[in-house]
Amino acid sequence: MNIIMNLSKKVFDFYISGFKNMKVGKKLWLIIGIKLFIFMFIFKILFFPNLLKEKFDNDKDRADFVINNLTKQE
């Protein structure tokens, strides 16, 4: 167990020291973070509206709709 902890600490320290010594990499990580924010939050709001909340007033109606569509035999 001690070997695993020691190895994981070395790997963690390796990545931390590498990130601290970066110059261009920090800017690239910032750009990656901004892009992920745009993809996750902005696109979700614009392209994936919550249709169940718009169609139904309460949780029981939403649950019934989902169960009926999941168990529908075609």
N, C-alpha and C positions, 0 to 999 in steps of 0.2 A: 504494500500500500504506500509505503514511503517513497518507493521508486516512482510510482505514478504521480504522486503529489510533487515530487522534485522535478520530474519531466514537464508536468503541466505548468509549473512556476517558471521554468526556463523558457518554454514556448511563449508564455504570456509576456515575460520580460523582453523577449526578442521582438515581439510585435509592438510593444509599447515603446521601446527604444527606437525602433525603426520609424514609428509614426512621429515621434518627437523630432527626429532629425530630418524629416521631409521638408521640402520647401514648396515644390510645385504640387506634390501629392495632396497637401492640405486643401489647396484650391480645388483640385479635382474631386476630392471627397465632398467638398461643399457643393459643387455643381451636381454631383450624384445625389446628394441629400435633397437639393431643391427639385430635381427631376422626379425623385420618388414622391415627394410631397405633392407635386402637381399630378402625377399619375394616380396616387391613392385617393386624394381628397377632392381635387377639382374635377377630375373625370367622373368620380363617383357621383358627385352632386349633379353634374350636367347630363350624363348619359345613363345613369342607373337610378331613376327615381323609385321611391318606395311605393309600389303600386298597391300592395296590400293595405297600407294605411289610407290610401286615397279611395279604394273601393269599399272598404268595410269599416264600420264604426267601433267594433269591439273585438277582443281577442278570440272569443268563441267563434265568431263568424270567420275570422281569418284562419283559425285552426281547422275548421270544417272544410273550408275551401282547399287548403293544402292537402289534407288527408284524402279528400275526394279526388284530387288530381293525381296524387301519388298512387292511389289504389285503383285508378280507372283502368279497365281492361279494354284494349282496342282490338 
